[in-house]
Amino acid sequence: MKIGNFLSEVKTEMTHVAFPTKRQAILFTVLVVVLSVFVAIYLGLFDYIFKLGVERLLNI
């Protein structure tokens, strides 16, 4: 495949792509950040509780 043919096909395929609106992009970005913080807090809390359990188990 020649590079010119490849670029032509890329240009054709890019006309079929539906890009998000600015509002959608901002909304999805905020959603990802909020969910990431929630998961980080959840995992951190689970890790802390697990650490306390292991420490108590090893001290007994």
A tleap script that builds the chain and sets N, CA, C and O, in Angstrom:
source leaprc.protein.ff14SB
mol = sequence {
  NMET LYS ILE GLY ASN PHE LEU SER GLU VAL
  LYS THR GLU MET THR HIE VAL ALA PHE PRO
  THR LYS ARG GLN ALA ILE LEU PHE THR VAL
  LEU VAL VAL VAL LEU SER VAL PHE VAL ALA
  ILE TYR LEU GLY LEU PHE ASP TYR ILE PHE
  LYS LEU GLY VAL GLU ARG LEU LEU ASN CILE
}
set mol.1.N position { 0.854 -1.185 0.000 }
set mol.1.CA position { 0.000 0.000 0.000 }
set mol.1.C position { 0.894 1.241 0.000 }
set mol.1.O position { 1.834 1.346 0.788 }
set mol.2.N position { 0.595 2.139 -0.864 }
set mol.2.CA position { 1.377 3.369 -0.952 }
set mol.2.C position { 0.897 4.362 0.094 }
set mol.2.O position { -0.261 4.336 0.512 }
set mol.3.N position { 1.801 5.232 0.506 }
set mol.3.CA position { 1.511 6.193 1.566 }
set mol.3.C position { 0.381 7.141 1.160 }
set mol.3.O position { -0.448 7.505 1.994 }
set mol.4.N position { 0.341 7.542 -0.106 }
set mol.4.CA position { -0.720 8.442 -0.582 }
set mol.4.C position { -2.082 7.784 -0.491 }
set mol.4.O position { -3.060 8.420 -0.099 }
set mol.5.N position { -2.147 6.507 -0.854 }
set mol.5.CA position { -3.394 5.754 -0.775 }
set mol.5.C position { -3.826 5.611 0.681 }
set mol.5.O position { -5.005 5.757 1.003 }
set mol.6.N position { -2.874 5.328 1.549 }
set mol.6.CA position { -3.163 5.187 2.982 }
set mol.6.C position { -3.735 6.482 3.542 }
set mol.6.O position { -4.749 6.457 4.239 }
set mol.7.N position { -3.103 7.606 3.251 }
set mol.7.CA position { -3.569 8.895 3.755 }
set mol.7.C position { -4.951 9.242 3.211 }
set mol.7.O position { -5.765 9.847 3.909 }
set mol.8.N position { -5.211 8.859 1.976 }
set mol.8.CA position { -6.527 9.090 1.391 }
set mol.8.C position { -7.595 8.288 2.134 }
set mol.8.O position { -8.685 8.797 2.395 }
set mol.9.N position { -7.285 7.043 2.471 }
set mol.9.CA position { -8.228 6.207 3.214 }
set mol.9.C position { -8.436 6.737 4.636 }
set mol.9.O position { -9.547 6.693 5.164 }
set mol.10.N position { -7.369 7.232 5.244 }
set mol.10.CA position { -7.493 7.817 6.580 }
set mol.10.C position { -8.430 9.020 6.529 }
set mol.10.O position { -9.293 9.173 7.393 }
set mol.11.N position { -8.266 9.860 5.536 }
set mol.11.CA position { -9.120 11.040 5.392 }
set mol.11.C position { -10.583 10.633 5.205 }
set mol.11.O position { -11.480 11.260 5.768 }
set mol.12.N position { -10.817 9.599 4.426 }
set mol.12.CA position { -12.177 9.110 4.205 }
set mol.12.C position { -12.774 8.561 5.502 }
set mol.12.O position { -13.925 8.856 5.823 }
set mol.13.N position { -12.018 7.781 6.238 }
set mol.13.CA position { -12.512 7.204 7.497 }
set mol.13.C position { -12.770 8.286 8.550 }
set mol.13.O position { -13.695 8.155 9.351 }
set mol.14.N position { -11.978 9.335 8.556 }
set mol.14.CA position { -12.148 10.409 9.546 }
set mol.14.C position { -13.467 11.152 9.352 }
set mol.14.O position { -13.949 11.795 10.285 }
set mol.15.N position { -14.057 11.078 8.163 }
set mol.15.CA position { -15.357 11.718 7.954 }
set mol.15.C position { -16.465 10.947 8.669 }
set mol.15.O position { -17.539 11.501 8.901 }
set mol.16.N position { -16.229 9.683 9.021 }
set mol.16.CA position { -17.220 8.855 9.700 }
set mol.16.C position { -17.114 8.941 11.222 }
set mol.16.O position { -17.972 8.414 11.931 }
set mol.17.N position { -16.088 9.588 11.722 }
set mol.17.CA position { -15.864 9.670 13.164 }
set mol.17.C position { -16.784 10.735 13.761 }
set mol.17.O position { -16.894 11.843 13.235 }
set mol.18.N position { -17.444 10.382 14.873 }
set mol.18.CA position { -18.304 11.340 15.573 }
set mol.18.C position { -17.569 11.803 16.831 }
set mol.18.O position { -17.475 11.067 17.813 }
set mol.19.N position { -17.059 13.011 16.787 }
set mol.19.CA position { -16.332 13.568 17.921 }
set mol.19.C position { -17.311 14.122 18.945 }
set mol.19.O position { -18.372 14.626 18.576 }
set mol.20.N position { -16.965 14.033 20.247 }
set mol.20.CA position { -17.871 14.576 21.273 }
set mol.20.C position { -17.886 16.098 21.230 }
set mol.20.O position { -16.937 16.736 20.775 }
set mol.21.N position { -18.979 16.657 21.712 }
set mol.21.CA position { -19.058 18.115 21.817 }
set mol.21.C position { -18.167 18.565 22.975 }
set mol.21.O position { -17.688 17.744 23.757 }
set mol.22.N position { -17.954 19.859 23.073 }
set mol.22.CA position { -17.128 20.393 24.155 }
set mol.22.C position { -17.756 20.063 25.502 }
set mol.22.O position { -17.053 19.698 26.444 }
set mol.23.N position { -19.079 20.190 25.596 }
set mol.23.CA position { -19.771 19.892 26.851 }
set mol.23.C position { -19.623 18.415 27.232 }
set mol.23.O position { -19.377 18.095 28.395 }
set mol.24.N position { -19.771 17.520 26.258 }
set mol.24.CA position { -19.610 16.094 26.527 }
set mol.24.C position { -18.195 15.770 26.983 }
set mol.24.O position { -18.003 14.980 27.907 }
set mol.25.N position { -17.212 16.373 26.342 }
set mol.25.CA position { -15.819 16.120 26.705 }
set mol.25.C position { -15.544 16.570 28.140 }
set mol.25.O position { -14.873 15.867 28.896 }
set mol.26.N position { -16.062 17.735 28.512 }
set mol.26.CA position { -15.872 18.234 29.881 }
set mol.26.C position { -16.594 17.336 30.872 }
set mol.26.O position { -16.036 16.995 31.915 }
set mol.27.N position { -17.832 16.945 30.561 }
set mol.27.CA position { -18.610 16.089 31.445 }
set mol.27.C position { -17.920 14.743 31.664 }
set mol.27.O position { -17.811 14.280 32.800 }
set mol.28.N position { -17.462 14.124 30.598 }
set mol.28.CA position { -16.799 12.826 30.721 }
set mol.28.C position { -15.467 12.942 31.466 }
set mol.28.O position { -15.094 12.031 32.205 }
set mol.29.N position { -14.760 14.035 31.283 }
set mol.29.CA position { -13.508 14.252 31.998 }
set mol.29.C position { -13.757 14.378 33.492 }
set mol.29.O position { -13.049 13.775 34.299 }
set mol.30.N position { -14.760 15.158 33.858 }
set mol.30.CA position { -15.110 15.314 35.275 }
set mol.30.C position { -15.546 13.971 35.849 }
set mol.30.O position { -15.162 13.625 36.966 }
set mol.31.N position { -16.334 13.219 35.109 }
set mol.31.CA position { -16.790 11.907 35.557 }
set mol.31.C position { -15.610 10.966 35.807 }
set mol.31.O position { -15.589 10.256 36.812 }
set mol.32.N position { -14.652 10.955 34.921 }
set mol.32.CA position { -13.479 10.096 35.089 }
set mol.32.C position { -12.674 10.512 36.318 }
set mol.32.O position { -12.215 9.654 37.072 }
set mol.33.N position { -12.497 11.804 36.527 }
set mol.33.CA position { -11.738 12.287 37.684 }
set mol.33.C position { -12.461 11.918 38.982 }
set mol.33.O position { -11.831 11.441 39.926 }
set mol.34.N position { -13.772 12.137 39.034 }
set mol.34.CA position { -14.540 11.818 40.251 }
set mol.34.C position { -14.496 10.324 40.537 }
set mol.34.O position { -14.273 9.923 41.679 }
set mol.35.N position { -14.703 9.501 39.528 }
set mol.35.CA position { -14.652 8.053 39.736 }
set mol.35.C position { -13.256 7.593 40.143 }
set mol.35.O position { -13.120 6.686 40.964 }
set mol.36.N position { -12.230 8.201 39.584 }
set mol.36.CA position { -10.861 7.846 39.951 }
set mol.36.C position { -10.579 8.172 41.407 }
set mol.36.O position { -9.952 7.380 42.109 }
set mol.37.N position { -11.037 9.331 41.868 }
set mol.37.CA position { -10.849 9.707 43.273 }
set mol.37.C position { -11.622 8.752 44.179 }
set mol.37.O position { -11.105 8.324 45.211 }
set mol.38.N position { -12.851 8.418 43.803 }
set mol.38.CA position { -13.659 7.484 44.589 }
set mol.38.C position { -12.976 6.123 44.705 }
set mol.38.O position { -12.905 5.561 45.798 }
set mol.39.N position { -12.480 5.596 43.609 }
set mol.39.CA position { -11.805 4.296 43.620 }
set mol.39.C position { -10.518 4.372 44.438 }
set mol.39.O position { -10.195 3.428 45.160 }
set mol.40.N position { -9.786 5.463 44.341 }
set mol.40.CA position { -8.557 5.623 45.121 }
set mol.40.C position { -8.861 5.631 46.616 }
set mol.40.O position { -8.152 4.998 47.397 }
set mol.41.N position { -9.907 6.342 47.015 }
set mol.41.CA position { -10.285 6.380 48.434 }
set mol.41.C position { -10.740 4.996 48.884 }
set mol.41.O position { -10.348 4.538 49.958 }
set mol.42.N position { -11.553 4.329 48.088 }
set mol.42.CA position { -12.048 2.994 48.422 }
set mol.42.C position { -10.881 2.013 48.592 }
set mol.42.O position { -10.828 1.280 49.580 }
set mol.43.N position { -9.965 1.998 47.651 }
set mol.43.CA position { -8.828 1.079 47.735 }
set mol.43.C position { -7.894 1.446 48.878 }
set mol.43.O position { -7.354 0.562 49.543 }
set mol.44.N position { -7.699 2.730 49.111 }
set mol.44.CA position { -6.865 3.158 50.226 }
set mol.44.C position { -7.453 2.744 51.553 }
set mol.44.O position { -6.729 2.296 52.442 }
set mol.45.N position { -8.766 2.889 51.701 }
set mol.45.CA position { -9.438 2.477 52.930 }
set mol.45.C position { -9.347 0.962 53.117 }
set mol.45.O position { -9.068 0.487 54.218 }
set mol.46.N position { -9.580 0.212 52.055 }
set mol.46.CA position { -9.469 -1.242 52.116 }
set mol.46.C position { -8.046 -1.661 52.489 }
set mol.46.O position { -7.862 -2.573 53.294 }
set mol.47.N position { -7.050 -1.009 51.915 }
set mol.47.CA position { -5.660 -1.318 52.216 }
set mol.47.C position { -5.343 -1.026 53.685 }
set mol.47.O position { -4.653 -1.809 54.338 }
set mol.48.N position { -5.838 0.083 54.198 }
set mol.48.CA position { -5.603 0.449 55.588 }
set mol.48.C position { -6.240 -0.569 56.531 }
set mol.48.O position { -5.608 -0.990 57.500 }
set mol.49.N position { -7.473 -0.966 56.262 }
set mol.49.CA position { -8.151 -1.962 57.098 }
set mol.49.C position { -7.421 -3.303 57.026 }
set mol.49.O position { -7.243 -3.969 58.045 }
set mol.50.N position { -7.003 -3.692 55.838 }
set mol.50.CA position { -6.269 -4.945 55.674 }
set mol.50.C position { -4.949 -4.899 56.441 }
set mol.50.O position { -4.561 -5.883 57.071 }
set mol.51.N position { -4.261 -3.762 56.388 }
set mol.51.CA position { -3.000 -3.602 57.111 }
set mol.51.C position { -3.218 -3.740 58.614 }
set mol.51.O position { -2.437 -4.403 59.296 }
set mol.52.N position { -4.279 -3.115 59.135 }
set mol.52.CA position { -4.588 -3.231 60.564 }
set mol.52.C position { -4.867 -4.686 60.937 }
set mol.52.O position { -4.414 -5.158 61.980 }
set mol.53.N position { -5.599 -5.385 60.103 }
set mol.53.CA position { -5.899 -6.796 60.358 }
set mol.53.C position { -4.664 -7.653 60.395 }
set mol.53.O position { -4.524 -8.509 61.268 }
set mol.54.N position { -3.765 -7.433 59.457 }
set mol.54.CA position { -2.512 -8.217 59.418 }
set mol.54.C position { -1.647 -7.889 60.612 }
set mol.54.O position { -1.047 -8.786 61.204 }
set mol.55.N position { -1.569 -6.614 60.981 }
set mol.55.CA position { -0.772 -6.237 62.165 }
set mol.55.C position { -1.318 -6.893 63.429 }
set mol.55.O position { -0.542 -7.392 64.244 }
set mol.56.N position { -2.621 -6.904 63.605 }
set mol.56.CA position { -3.221 -7.536 64.788 }
set mol.56.C position { -3.006 -9.047 64.765 }
set mol.56.O position { -2.758 -9.664 65.801 }
set mol.57.N position { -3.101 -9.624 63.592 }
set mol.57.CA position { -2.908 -11.070 63.476 }
set mol.57.C position { -1.469 -11.457 63.823 }
set mol.57.O position { -1.247 -12.473 64.481 }
set mol.58.N position { -0.506 -10.672 63.394 }
set mol.58.CA position { 0.890 -10.988 63.632 }
set mol.58.C position { 1.309 -10.674 65.071 }
set mol.58.O position { 2.270 -11.264 65.565 }
set mol.59.N position { 0.623 -9.772 65.745 }
set mol.59.CA position { 0.964 -9.430 67.128 }
set mol.59.C position { 0.349 -10.389 68.131 }
set mol.59.O position { 0.748 -10.389 69.295 }
set mol.60.N position { -0.603 -11.201 67.718 }
set mol.60.CA position { -1.258 -12.131 68.652 }
set mol.60.C position { -0.429 -13.365 68.880 }
set mol.60.O position { -0.832 -14.248 69.636 }
savepdb mol mol.pdb
quit
